[in-house]
Amino acid sequence: MEPGTPKFRVMKNGYDRFAVDDAVDRYVREIDSLKKQLDLTSRQIQSANEQLAVIRQRYQTLVSELTVKEKAADDIARLALKEANTIIETAQKKEDAIVSEALTTARIILNDLSRIASEATEMKGDMQEQLSSLMGMLDQFEIPPVPKSEWLNQEKL
């Protein structure tokens, strides 16, 4: 027989009983097979639904953990940035103080150097005057005549 509506041979008192019994047996087996298939499919669907529920729960847990970790990472990044800004600001203040102190020291050294150079120039001028005066005195200094050495070698007269 083909699938679909069965056709039975017509006999004297109705249809062929054996053909009908065969068809009924086949339908019973097919129904049993379909029930088993349906039962198996139902169990697979139930198992898949249970797995889906577990996966959804795990997903929610992971999302929650991820949210907490993202917040913690944001907090850490914010604190690190704040600390870095504080360090940079402190370093800039110290740098400004060091530069200011170096400029003040350089100014003092330059003032001292300028004063020393001025004093050295003045001293050089004074020394040149004194040297000129000494040269003049040396030029004016006359050596008295020395007796001739012959006189010294002569015997007493």
C-alpha positions, 0 to 999 in steps of 0.5 A: 500500500502507498502512503495516504488513504488505504484502499482495500479490496471489497469482499462479500461481507465488507473489506478484506479482513487480512488487508485491514488487519495488516494496515491497522498493524502497520499504523499501530507500529507507525504510531508507536514509532512516532510516539517514541520519536516524539518522546525522544524529541520532547526529552531533547527539547527539555534537555536543550531548554535546561541547558539554555536555562543554565547557559542564560544563568551563566551568561547573566553571572558573566555579565554581572562579573564583567560589569563589576570588573569594568567598574573596578577597571574604570575606578583604577584608571581614574585613580591612576590618572589622578595620581599621575596628574598629582605627580606631574603637578608636584614635579612641575612645582619642584621644577619651577622651584629648582629653576627659580633657585638656579636663576637666583644663584646664577644672578648672584654669581653674575653680580659677584663676577661683575663686581670682581671684574669691576674691582679687578679693572679698578685695581689694575688701573691703580697698579698701573698708576703706582707702576708708572709712579715707580717707573718715574721715581726710578727714572729720577733716581740718580746713582751717586758717582762711585769712586774709581776703583783705582783709588781703592787699590792705591796704597796710602800715601 
